[in-house]
Amino acid sequence: MRNGIYTFLLGLLLLTSCSQYNNLLKTSDVECKYEAAKAYYLSGEYDKATPLLEGLISLLKGNRNGEESLYMLAMCYYESGDFDTSSQYFKTYYSNYQRGIYAEHARFHCGKSLFKNIPEPELDQSSTYKAIQELQLFMEYYPASKYNQEAQEMLFAMHDILVEKDYLSAQLYYNLGSFDMMRNNYQACIVTAENALKDYPYTKLREDLTILILRAKYQMAKNSVEDKKVDRYRDAIDEYYAFKNEFPESKYLDEAEKYYKESLKVVNE
């Protein structure tokens, strides 16, 4: 309680003694500017703290207040919702102050900032991979951190997005299969879905990916040349058994049974 009152009074004193905000921006009194920036930061006025801190970080580099100024600047951008910029400053902080007092927090929030800007599954996921890398490195550096559970939850959420992107790609290949017979889109669908299952075996889309593989194998058999048709129908039958064993009560079971029966007819002819 005493610390909170002290911070409040300090803020009022500093902001009064340093005159108006425009004068703070222009003043050459680095100490006054630093204390004012800190007061604005502590009071949650990030829009006012940010320009002051931007002007201070180069002046205070190597100074005892330089580390804190860089951290506060990163937090200002984070709290203001500019996650691209906050991630850059958090990374600058932990790169320059690897043993700094805010290093753990900066590494975590660098990953979290990137996480908050990840795109929808159908878009390019380069930034998602960067966020995953940052959070994985954070957990390696700080295996006992209080932030680890939150970091793990973000990793799971990003894995779900990457799987969904793979699923959408596999579905697109499947949909293209019957329109473009010059390319083996069904095979591309199978490979994409199988790779997703290999990379993320516990995904919530496992059932959807598995039935998609069965669909594609059945369609590939159905559209095959005669000398490959029987072998591919056998492959579809094998896939049916694997699907049924793993998902005996699947919502797709009737569909799977249809592929099985049609495949069996051809194989037994």
C-alpha positions in Angstrom: 0.0 0.0 0.0 2.8 2.4 1.0 4.6 1.7 -2.3 1.5 2.5 -4.3 1.0 5.8 -2.5 4.7 6.6 -3.0 4.5 5.9 -6.7 1.4 8.1 -7.1 2.9 11.0 -5.2 6.2 10.6 -7.1 4.3 10.8 -10.3 2.5 13.9 -9.4 5.7 15.6 -8.2 7.7 14.7 -11.3 5.0 15.7 -13.8 4.6 19.0 -12.0 8.3 19.8 -11.6 9.1 19.0 -15.2 6.4 21.3 -16.5 4.3 20.5 -19.5 4.6 17.3 -21.5 5.9 19.1 -24.6 8.7 20.5 -22.5 9.5 17.0 -21.3 10.0 15.8 -24.8 12.4 18.7 -25.6 14.3 18.8 -22.3 18.0 17.8 -22.2 17.6 16.8 -18.6 17.9 13.0 -19.1 17.2 12.2 -15.4 14.1 14.3 -15.4 12.9 12.7 -18.6 13.6 9.2 -17.3 11.7 9.8 -14.0 8.8 11.3 -15.9 8.7 8.4 -18.3 8.7 6.0 -15.5 5.9 7.8 -13.7 3.8 7.8 -16.8 4.5 4.1 -17.3 3.6 3.2 -13.7 0.3 5.2 -14.0 -0.6 3.3 -17.2 -0.2 6.3 -19.5 1.7 4.4 -22.1 1.0 6.8 -25.0 2.9 9.5 -23.0 5.6 7.2 -21.7 6.5 5.7 -25.1 7.9 8.9 -26.9 9.9 9.7 -23.8 11.4 6.2 -23.6 12.1 6.2 -27.3 14.3 9.2 -26.9 16.0 7.8 -23.8 17.1 4.3 -24.7 20.1 5.4 -26.8 21.1 8.0 -24.3 20.9 5.6 -21.3 22.6 2.7 -23.0 25.1 1.3 -20.5 23.6 3.4 -17.8 21.9 1.8 -14.8 18.5 3.1 -16.0 19.0 2.0 -19.6 18.0 -1.6 -19.0 14.8 -0.6 -17.2 13.9 2.0 -19.9 14.2 -0.6 -22.7 12.0 -3.0 -20.8 9.4 -0.3 -20.0 9.4 0.7 -23.7 8.7 -2.9 -24.7 5.9 -3.1 -22.2 4.4 0.2 -23.3 4.0 -1.2 -26.9 2.7 -4.5 -25.5 0.1 -2.8 -23.3 -0.9 -0.5 -26.2 -1.5 -3.5 -28.5 1.4 -3.0 -30.9 2.6 -6.6 -30.6 4.9 -6.5 -33.6 6.9 -3.6 -32.1 6.8 -5.0 -28.6 8.2 -8.4 -29.7 11.1 -6.6 -31.3 11.9 -4.6 -28.2 11.5 -7.6 -25.9 14.0 -9.5 -28.1 16.4 -6.5 -28.1 16.1 -6.5 -24.3 16.9 -10.1 -23.7 19.6 -10.1 -26.4 21.4 -7.1 -24.7 20.7 -8.1 -21.1 20.8 -11.9 -21.1 21.1 -12.0 -17.3 18.9 -8.9 -16.7 16.3 -8.7 -14.0 13.6 -8.7 -16.7 15.1 -11.3 -19.0 12.6 -14.1 -18.1 9.7 -11.8 -18.5 11.0 -10.4 -21.8 11.6 -13.8 -23.3 8.1 -14.9 -22.4 6.4 -11.7 -23.6 8.4 -11.8 -26.9 6.8 -15.1 -27.6 3.4 -14.0 -26.3 3.5 -10.8 -28.5 4.1 -12.9 -31.6 1.3 -15.3 -30.5 -1.1 -12.4 -30.3 -0.5 -11.6 -33.9 -0.7 -15.0 -35.5 -2.9 -15.1 -38.6 -5.9 -17.2 -39.5 -5.2 -20.8 -40.5 -5.6 -20.3 -44.2 -2.9 -17.6 -44.3 0.9 -17.8 -44.3 2.0 -19.2 -40.9 5.6 -17.9 -40.9 4.9 -15.7 -37.8 3.3 -18.7 -36.1 6.5 -20.7 -36.4 8.5 -17.7 -35.0 6.2 -17.6 -32.0 6.5 -21.3 -31.4 10.3 -21.0 -31.6 10.4 -18.1 -29.1 8.1 -19.9 -26.6 10.0 -23.2 -26.9 13.3 -21.4 -26.3 11.7 -19.6 -23.3 10.7 -22.9 -21.8 14.2 -24.3 -22.3 15.8 -21.3 -20.6 13.3 -21.2 -17.8 12.0 -24.8 -17.2 10.6 -23.9 -13.8 9.0 -20.5 -14.8 5.6 -19.6 -13.5 4.7 -18.7 -17.1 5.4 -22.2 -18.5 1.8 -23.4 -18.3 0.6 -20.4 -20.2 3.4 -20.8 -22.7 2.4 -24.5 -23.2 -1.2 -23.5 -23.8 -0.2 -21.0 -26.5 2.0 -23.7 -28.1 -1.0 -26.1 -28.2 -3.2 -23.4 -29.7 -0.6 -22.7 -32.4 -0.2 -26.4 -33.2 -4.0 -26.6 -33.7 -3.8 -23.7 -36.2 -1.0 -25.4 -38.1 -2.9 -28.7 -38.2 -6.0 -26.8 -39.4 -3.9 -25.2 -42.2 -2.7 -28.7 -43.2 -6.3 -30.0 -43.1 -7.5 -27.1 -45.3 -4.7 -27.8 -47.8 -5.5 -31.5 -47.8 -9.2 -30.8 -48.3 -8.3 -28.4 -51.2 -6.2 -31.1 -52.9 -9.1 -33.5 -52.5 -11.6 -31.1 -54.0 -9.3 -30.5 -56.9 -8.9 -34.2 -57.5 -12.0 -34.7 -59.8 -11.4 -31.4 -61.7 -7.8 -31.8 -62.6 -7.0 -35.4 -63.5 -3.6 -34.4 -65.0 -2.2 -34.0 -61.5 -2.4 -36.6 -58.7 -4.3 -34.3 -56.3 -5.7 -37.3 -54.3 -2.1 -38.4 -53.6 -1.2 -34.9 -52.5 -4.2 -34.9 -50.2 -3.1 -38.2 -48.7 0.5 -37.1 -48.2 -0.5 -33.8 -46.7 -3.0 -35.4 -44.2 -0.6 -38.2 -43.3 2.2 -35.7 -42.6 -0.1 -33.7 -40.4 -1.0 -36.8 -38.4 2.7 -37.6 -38.1 3.6 -34.2 -36.9 0.6 -33.7 -34.6 -0.6 -37.2 -33.6 -2.9 -35.9 -30.8 -4.7 -33.3 -32.8 -8.4 -32.8 -32.3 -8.7 -33.1 -36.1 -7.3 -36.6 -36.2 -10.6 -38.2 -37.1 -11.3 -35.6 -39.8 -7.8 -36.1 -41.3 -8.1 -39.9 -41.2 -11.5 -40.0 -43.0 -10.1 -37.6 -45.6 -7.3 -40.1 -46.3 -9.8 -42.9 -46.7 -11.9 -40.7 -49.1 -8.8 -39.8 -51.2 -7.7 -43.4 -51.4 -11.1 -44.6 -52.5 -11.4 -41.8 -55.1 -7.8 -42.5 -56.3 -8.8 -46.2 -56.8 -12.0 -45.3 -58.5 -10.2 -43.1 -61.0 -7.2 -45.4 -61.6 -6.2 -47.1 -64.8 -7.2 -50.7 -64.8 -3.9 -52.3 -64.0 -3.7 -50.2 -60.7 -7.3 -50.3 -59.8 -7.4 -53.5 -57.7 -4.3 -52.7 -55.7 -5.6 -49.2 -54.9 -9.0 -50.6 -53.8 -7.2 -53.0 -51.5 -5.3 -50.0 -50.1 -8.6 -48.3 -49.5 -9.9 -51.4 -47.7 -6.9 -51.5 -45.5 -7.4 -47.8 -44.7 -11.1 -48.6 -43.8 -10.0 -51.2 -41.3 -7.5 -48.8 -39.7 -10.2 -46.1 -39.5 -12.8 -48.3 -38.0 -10.4 -49.7 -35.4 -9.4 -46.3 -34.3 -12.9 -44.7 -34.5 -15.4 -47.5 -33.9 -18.2 -44.9 -33.2 -17.2 -42.3 -35.7 -19.7 -39.9 -37.2 -18.2 -40.9 -40.5 -18.7 -44.6 -40.1 -21.6 -44.9 -42.6 -19.5 -43.1 -45.2 -16.5 -45.3 -44.4 -18.7 -48.5 -44.8 -19.8 -47.3 -48.2 -16.2 -47.0 -49.4 -15.4 -50.4 -48.0 -18.3 -52.2 -49.6 -17.7 -50.5 -53.0 -14.0 -51.4 -52.8 -14.8 -55.0 -51.8 -17.0 -55.5 -54.8 -14.2 -54.6 -57.2 -11.6 -56.7 -55.4 -13.9 -59.7 -55.3 -14.9 -59.5 -59.0 
